[in-house]
Amino acid sequence: MFMVASAGIGVLCLNMPTFALADDTPAPCSALKRIVAAAPGGFSSVQPGDANTVAQPYGQDAQCAAKGGTLTCTWTKATDSGSTKDALQAVAADIASCLPEATHDQNSAARQHFYIGERGQRTQITATTAGSGKLSLAVSGK
């Protein structure tokens, strides 16, 4: 009897719809890691959507371009991400958690700066406010 009841419960569980409990927002870590890894080579290996994926949890209109060894993205913060300062802090938290080897050497309301590597070989990561309701992320490799 117990085996029949257990089998019945198992079948019910398999037939029930599943619900996602986690946030469906794209995780920026893998894209951020690819961008940072590509920095010393001039970003030629960066996928077209990588920079947008880093910005997407905080805004939908990221405009990105690589020029002179720096990849820069600017976007309008999402309306549900609090103030521009709050959104900047959230971007910095993502950078810190995704890149634990990075040194976070500046933490202000308008600018967050990280670097990876030794002097002369560093990859710089800078997140800033960029006007009213805008954020910017710049990654450069030397």
Backbone as numpy.savetxt, mean C-alpha at the origin, in Angstrom:
# Nx Ny Nz CAx CAy CAz Cx Cy Cz
-26.08 -43.30 14.68 -26.90 -42.12 14.68 -26.03 -40.86 14.68
-25.00 -40.85 15.53 -24.11 -39.70 15.60 -23.43 -39.46 14.26
-23.00 -40.53 13.59 -22.31 -40.41 12.30 -23.26 -39.83 11.25
-24.50 -40.24 11.26 -25.48 -39.73 10.29 -25.72 -38.25 10.54
-25.85 -37.85 11.80 -26.07 -36.45 12.14 -24.86 -35.62 11.75
-23.67 -36.12 12.01 -22.44 -35.40 11.66 -22.34 -35.23 10.16
-22.66 -36.26 9.41 -22.60 -36.18 7.95 -23.61 -35.17 7.44
-24.81 -35.16 8.04 -25.84 -34.20 7.64 -25.40 -32.77 7.89
-24.78 -32.51 9.02 -24.29 -31.17 9.34 -23.19 -30.78 8.37
-22.32 -31.73 8.04 -21.24 -31.47 7.09 -21.79 -31.07 5.73
-22.81 -31.77 5.26 -23.43 -31.45 3.96 -24.07 -30.08 4.01
-24.74 -29.75 5.12 -25.34 -28.42 5.24 -24.28 -27.33 5.19
-23.17 -27.55 5.87 -22.10 -26.55 5.89 -21.52 -26.34 4.50
-21.39 -27.43 3.74 -20.84 -27.31 2.39 -21.78 -26.57 1.45
-23.08 -26.65 1.71 -24.06 -26.03 0.82 -24.42 -24.60 1.22
-23.97 -24.16 2.36 -24.29 -22.80 2.80 -23.38 -21.80 2.09
-23.91 -20.64 1.78 -23.05 -19.62 1.14 -21.97 -19.16 2.10
-20.82 -18.82 1.56 -19.74 -18.32 2.41 -19.78 -16.81 2.40
-19.36 -16.24 3.50 -19.35 -14.80 3.64 -17.92 -14.35 3.89
-17.51 -13.31 3.21 -16.18 -12.75 3.43 -16.25 -11.87 4.67
-15.37 -12.14 5.59 -15.35 -11.36 6.82 -14.25 -10.31 6.80
-13.28 -10.50 5.93 -12.17 -9.55 5.87 -12.53 -8.39 4.95
-11.80 -7.32 5.08 -11.95 -6.15 4.23 -11.58 -6.53 2.80
-12.38 -6.12 1.82 -12.11 -6.44 0.42 -11.16 -5.43 -0.24
-10.70 -4.45 0.50 -9.78 -3.46 -0.05 -8.47 -4.15 -0.45
-7.93 -3.83 -1.62 -6.69 -4.46 -2.04 -5.57 -4.17 -1.05
-4.78 -5.18 -0.78 -3.64 -5.02 0.11 -2.47 -4.44 -0.68
-1.89 -3.38 -0.20 -0.83 -2.72 -0.96 0.56 -3.34 -0.79
0.74 -4.29 0.11 2.09 -4.78 0.42 2.83 -5.36 -0.77
2.25 -6.28 -1.49 3.01 -6.90 -2.58 3.36 -5.88 -3.65
2.44 -4.96 -3.94 2.75 -3.93 -4.93 3.85 -3.01 -4.43
3.78 -2.61 -3.17 4.80 -1.74 -2.60 6.17 -2.42 -2.63
6.21 -3.69 -2.29 7.47 -4.43 -2.32 8.04 -4.51 -3.73
7.18 -4.72 -4.74 7.65 -4.76 -6.14 8.21 -3.40 -6.55
7.54 -2.33 -6.16 8.00 -0.98 -6.52 9.36 -0.70 -5.88
9.50 -1.00 -4.60 10.76 -0.75 -3.90 11.87 -1.62 -4.49
11.58 -2.86 -4.81 12.59 -3.74 -5.40 13.02 -3.24 -6.78
12.11 -2.59 -7.52 12.41 -2.10 -8.86 13.11 -0.75 -8.85
13.13 -0.05 -7.73 13.68 1.31 -7.67 15.11 1.41 -8.17
16.03 0.54 -7.74 17.41 0.69 -8.22 17.55 0.52 -9.74
16.64 -0.20 -10.36 16.70 -0.43 -11.80 15.89 0.55 -12.62
15.33 1.58 -11.99 14.58 2.59 -12.72 13.13 2.25 -12.97
12.59 1.29 -12.24 11.17 0.94 -12.27 10.71 0.24 -13.55
11.63 -0.28 -14.33 11.23 -0.94 -15.57 10.41 -2.20 -15.32
10.57 -2.83 -14.16 9.82 -4.06 -13.88 8.50 -3.82 -13.14
8.16 -2.57 -12.88 6.92 -2.27 -12.18 5.74 -2.52 -13.11
4.75 -3.23 -12.59 3.54 -3.51 -13.36 2.67 -2.25 -13.41
1.88 -2.08 -14.46 1.07 -0.85 -14.59 0.16 -0.56 -13.39
-0.41 -1.58 -12.77 -1.32 -1.34 -11.66 -0.68 -1.28 -10.29
0.63 -1.55 -10.18 1.27 -1.59 -8.87 1.13 -0.30 -8.08
1.44 0.81 -8.71 1.38 2.09 -8.00 -0.06 2.41 -7.60
-1.00 2.10 -8.46 -2.40 2.35 -8.12 -2.84 1.47 -6.95
-2.35 0.24 -6.88 -2.71 -0.66 -5.79 -2.23 -0.12 -4.45
-1.08 0.52 -4.43 -0.57 1.11 -3.18 -1.51 2.22 -2.72
-2.02 3.01 -3.65 -2.89 4.15 -3.31 -4.34 3.75 -3.10
-4.77 2.66 -3.69 -6.19 2.32 -3.73 -6.91 2.25 -2.39
-6.30 1.76 -1.32 -7.05 1.78 -0.06 -7.40 3.19 0.41
-6.73 4.20 -0.14 -6.91 5.57 0.33 -7.46 6.52 -0.70
-7.65 6.07 -1.95 -8.18 6.91 -3.01 -8.20 6.15 -4.32
-9.06 6.56 -5.23 -9.26 5.80 -6.48 -8.64 6.45 -7.72
-8.10 7.63 -7.62 -7.69 8.35 -8.82 -6.19 8.58 -8.92
-5.40 7.60 -8.52 -3.94 7.77 -8.51 -3.40 8.02 -9.91
-2.56 9.02 -10.00 -1.83 9.35 -11.22 -0.36 9.12 -10.92
0.28 8.21 -11.66 1.66 7.83 -11.36 2.54 7.99 -12.59
3.79 8.33 -12.34 4.76 8.44 -13.43 6.16 8.23 -12.87
6.99 7.56 -13.66 8.39 7.38 -13.30 9.21 8.34 -14.15
10.06 9.11 -13.47 10.89 10.09 -14.17 12.15 10.33 -13.36
13.29 10.27 -14.02 14.55 10.58 -13.36 14.86 9.70 -12.16
14.50 8.42 -12.21 14.81 7.51 -11.11 13.84 7.59 -9.94
12.72 8.30 -10.12 11.72 8.42 -9.06 10.34 8.08 -9.63
9.62 7.24 -8.91 8.23 6.95 -9.24 7.38 7.79 -8.28
6.52 8.63 -8.84 5.68 9.50 -8.02 4.21 9.25 -8.34
3.41 9.10 -7.31 1.97 8.94 -7.46 1.28 10.00 -6.60
0.23 10.59 -7.15 -0.58 11.55 -6.41 -2.03 11.14 -6.57
-2.79 11.24 -5.48 -4.20 10.87 -5.53 -5.00 11.68 -4.54
-6.30 11.74 -4.78 -7.23 12.39 -3.87 -7.61 11.38 -2.80
-7.55 11.78 -1.57 -7.87 10.84 -0.49 -9.35 10.46 -0.56
-9.62 9.24 -0.17 -11.01 8.76 -0.13 -11.77 9.51 0.96
-13.06 9.73 0.74 -13.85 10.49 1.71 -13.98 9.77 3.05
-13.88 8.44 3.06 -14.02 7.69 4.31 -12.69 7.45 5.02
-11.62 8.11 4.58 -10.31 7.89 5.21 -9.95 8.98 6.21
-10.92 9.72 6.68 -10.67 10.76 7.68 -10.00 11.97 7.06
-9.25 12.68 7.86 -8.55 13.87 7.37 -7.37 13.45 6.49
-6.80 14.42 5.81 -5.62 14.14 5.00 -4.49 13.65 5.89
-4.37 14.21 7.07 -3.33 13.77 8.01 -3.56 12.32 8.43
-4.82 11.95 8.68 -5.14 10.56 9.04 -4.78 9.62 7.90
-5.13 10.01 6.69 -4.83 9.16 5.52 -3.32 9.01 5.35
-2.57 10.09 5.56 -1.12 10.02 5.46 -0.55 9.08 6.52
-1.07 9.15 7.72 -0.62 8.23 8.78 -0.92 6.78 8.41
-2.06 6.53 7.76 -2.42 5.17 7.35 -1.47 4.67 6.26
-1.11 5.54 5.32 -0.15 5.16 4.29 1.19 4.81 4.94
1.62 5.63 5.89 2.89 5.38 6.59 2.83 4.06 7.36
1.70 3.77 7.97 1.54 2.51 8.70 1.66 1.32 7.75
1.09 1.46 6.55 1.23 0.39 5.55 2.68 0.22 5.14
3.37 1.31 4.90 4.77 1.23 4.51 5.57 0.53 5.61
5.36 0.94 6.86 6.09 0.35 7.98 5.80 -1.14 8.14
4.54 -1.52 7.98 4.21 -2.94 8.17 4.62 -3.79 6.96
4.57 -3.23 5.77 4.94 -3.99 4.57 6.45 -4.10 4.40
7.16 -3.12 4.89 8.61 -3.07 4.72 9.29 -2.93 6.09
9.28 -4.00 6.89 9.83 -3.89 8.25 11.32 -3.57 8.27
12.03 -3.79 7.16 13.46 -3.45 7.11 13.71 -1.97 6.86
12.66 -1.22 6.55 12.80 0.21 6.27 12.98 0.99 7.57
13.81 2.01 7.50 14.00 2.92 8.62 13.05 4.10 8.43
12.26 4.38 9.45 11.30 5.49 9.41 11.95 6.66 10.13
12.51 7.59 9.36 13.30 8.65 9.97 12.61 10.01 10.02
11.42 10.12 9.45 10.66 11.36 9.62 9.18 11.04 9.71
8.55 11.59 10.75 7.13 11.35 10.99 6.51 12.68 11.39
5.92 13.36 10.43 5.24 14.62 10.73 3.85 14.57 10.12
3.05 15.55 10.43 1.67 15.59 9.94 1.60 15.74 8.42
2.66 16.25 7.79 2.64 16.49 6.35 3.63 15.63 5.57
4.53 14.93 6.28 5.57 14.16 5.56 5.99 12.94 6.37
6.05 11.81 5.67 6.54 10.57 6.25 7.69 10.11 5.35
8.84 9.81 5.94 9.99 9.40 5.14 10.59 8.12 5.68
10.90 7.22 4.76 11.53 5.94 5.07 12.70 5.75 4.11
13.65 4.91 4.52 14.68 4.51 3.57 15.08 3.06 3.86
15.59 2.44 2.81 16.09 1.06 2.91 17.47 1.05 2.30
18.41 0.45 2.98 19.76 0.30 2.45 20.75 1.28 3.06
21.98 1.05 2.69 23.08 1.88 3.20 23.20 3.17 2.39
23.81 4.16 3.00 24.03 5.45 2.33 24.73 5.21 0.99
24.24 5.87 -0.04 24.78 5.70 -1.38 24.07 4.61 -2.18
23.35 3.74 -1.49 22.61 2.65 -2.13 21.16 2.63 -1.65
20.69 3.72 -1.12 19.37 3.76 -0.49 18.22 3.88 -1.47
17.13 3.27 -1.08 15.85 3.51 -1.72 15.08 4.39 -0.75
14.63 5.54 -1.24 13.90 6.50 -0.43 12.40 6.34 -0.69
11.60 6.39 0.36 10.15 6.31 0.24 9.58 7.50 1.01
8.88 8.36 0.32 8.34 9.56 0.94 6.85 9.67 0.64
6.06 9.78 1.68 4.62 10.03 1.56 4.36 11.42 2.13
3.62 12.23 1.40 3.35 13.59 1.84 1.91 13.98 1.53
1.46 15.04 2.20 0.22 15.65 1.78 0.58 16.51 0.57
-0.35 16.64 -0.36 -0.07 17.36 -1.60 -1.22 18.32 -1.91
-1.48 19.19 -0.97 -2.58 20.12 -1.15 -3.83 19.63 -0.45
-4.89 20.33 -0.65 -6.15 20.02 0.02 -6.71 18.67 -0.43
-6.72 17.71 0.47 -7.30 16.41 0.20 -6.47 15.53 -0.71
-5.23 15.86 -0.97 -4.37 15.06 -1.86 -3.19 14.48 -1.10
-2.78 13.30 -1.57 -1.59 12.63 -1.01 -0.64 12.31 -2.14
0.63 12.18 -1.79 1.63 11.84 -2.79 2.58 10.81 -2.19
3.01 9.87 -3.03 3.99 8.86 -2.64 5.10 8.90 -3.69
6.34 9.04 -3.23 7.48 9.03 -4.13 8.46 7.97 -3.65
8.92 7.16 -4.61 9.92 6.12 -4.32 11.06 6.36 -5.28
12.27 6.49 -4.73 13.44 6.70 -5.59 14.56 5.79 -5.16
15.31 5.32 -6.11 16.44 4.45 -5.85 17.71 5.08 -6.37
18.81 4.82 -5.67 20.09 5.38 -6.10 21.09 4.29 -6.25
